[in-house]
């Protein structure tokens, strides 16, 4: 699309949402969206029994509706289903990320879209997902890193607007009502990074999904809002970022050309922990597997990482599994002691193991000199030096973990991850049925999507 004046940010985003259809959605965006939807639902199904999900389900018990709550027989209203499924999608922190958004794009958008569009066609859901992520990601380009570094959880703030865009697409709102939906969602957005390492972090995703449903439904019903609420004085940009820090043109430059799900793309996660730990874990686990690292003979581990880790990974001696997900020290110790970093390694008792505590004094984690400024974010890396007691040294640097678009997962890899997530909670037969349906989502007619669950 041609470059648009930034004074029309909200309206231009709304027009983009209203005018994007399956027919004009590029094939690469269709395929990338389908992969991300399947991955998001797989990660959600792994968390059906997690405490924040149980708490959300307990709150909606007794409320009736047609929207499916994943992983069981429960149905509820659209907003309730979006809340629970959104919380579920982020509960293990194994859901995808995106470099424009600096958050988790799918966890708010997929639950919102499926809560409203689950009785619709697969093609409509894929289109809604693509435009929802496009809106939240392009807003992220305009606002980050300032927005992120002020302590906002972008999955919740940007995700609320992205979820509203997805639902507006499904409801086929015209540009005016789409603009109202985005502006209403902008007023609902929140999410504090201070709550990382607690059950409230996954709730952020559920709230964003719920906000998206609420905003689009209200707009469809005629509720109005400032059609420039994103870019207005005291609006979304201004309050969340400060207008002097916003590069508003980035929200519109390249809108849909390409879609953000294609470039820079979706980053898939292999470990249920903060993405800032993943290149570190890749290096350590690969070194252990090939014999270059002997966990039983380590004298010291020197780990150079980016400046974002100082605030995003604040737990240096975690006491719970949730805190462990945001602790570089624990993730390194878990890789060395357990030789794997999966769901089991984030049980509270695993984090509190005395063998883990014994490893902490051997860890030297520091901000690498090359990674102390904002400009370093896109060239972020992990620099790992493992010194063994016999003098042997393992020293490697990794820029992008497995799952990054430059180091991608195949459909086969994604299926393997999906089955590892879903089989233990819903059974192999149900997991296989859902996977096959999501793998060919564009072929599903209205009514077939909800039947998968």
Secondary structure as GFF3:
##gff-version 3
##sequence-region A 1 453
A	DSSP	three_ten_helix	6	8	.	.	.	ID=ss1
A	DSSP	alpha_helix	9	19	.	.	.	ID=ss2
A	DSSP	alpha_helix	27	45	.	.	.	ID=ss3
A	DSSP	alpha_helix	51	60	.	.	.	ID=ss4
A	DSSP	beta_strand	67	68	.	.	.	ID=ss5
A	DSSP	beta_strand	75	76	.	.	.	ID=ss6
A	DSSP	alpha_helix	78	90	.	.	.	ID=ss7
A	DSSP	alpha_helix	105	117	.	.	.	ID=ss8
A	DSSP	alpha_helix	122	143	.	.	.	ID=ss9
A	DSSP	alpha_helix	146	149	.	.	.	ID=ss10
A	DSSP	alpha_helix	154	170	.	.	.	ID=ss11
A	DSSP	alpha_helix	175	188	.	.	.	ID=ss12
A	DSSP	three_ten_helix	193	195	.	.	.	ID=ss13
A	DSSP	alpha_helix	199	220	.	.	.	ID=ss14
A	DSSP	alpha_helix	236	241	.	.	.	ID=ss15
A	DSSP	three_ten_helix	243	245	.	.	.	ID=ss16
A	DSSP	three_ten_helix	248	251	.	.	.	ID=ss17
A	DSSP	pi_helix	261	265	.	.	.	ID=ss18
A	DSSP	three_ten_helix	275	277	.	.	.	ID=ss19
A	DSSP	alpha_helix	278	289	.	.	.	ID=ss20
A	DSSP	three_ten_helix	295	297	.	.	.	ID=ss21
A	DSSP	beta_strand	298	305	.	.	.	ID=ss22
A	DSSP	alpha_helix	309	312	.	.	.	ID=ss23
A	DSSP	alpha_helix	321	324	.	.	.	ID=ss24
A	DSSP	alpha_helix	328	338	.	.	.	ID=ss25
A	DSSP	three_ten_helix	343	346	.	.	.	ID=ss26
A	DSSP	alpha_helix	348	351	.	.	.	ID=ss27
A	DSSP	alpha_helix	354	360	.	.	.	ID=ss28
A	DSSP	beta_strand	363	367	.	.	.	ID=ss29
A	DSSP	three_ten_helix	369	371	.	.	.	ID=ss30
A	DSSP	three_ten_helix	374	379	.	.	.	ID=ss31
A	DSSP	beta_strand	382	388	.	.	.	ID=ss32
A	DSSP	beta_strand	393	398	.	.	.	ID=ss33
A	DSSP	three_ten_helix	405	407	.	.	.	ID=ss34
A	DSSP	alpha_helix	411	426	.	.	.	ID=ss35
A	DSSP	alpha_helix	428	439	.	.	.	ID=ss36
A	DSSP	three_ten_helix	441	443	.	.	.	ID=ss37
A	DSSP	alpha_helix	448	451	.	.	.	ID=ss38
###
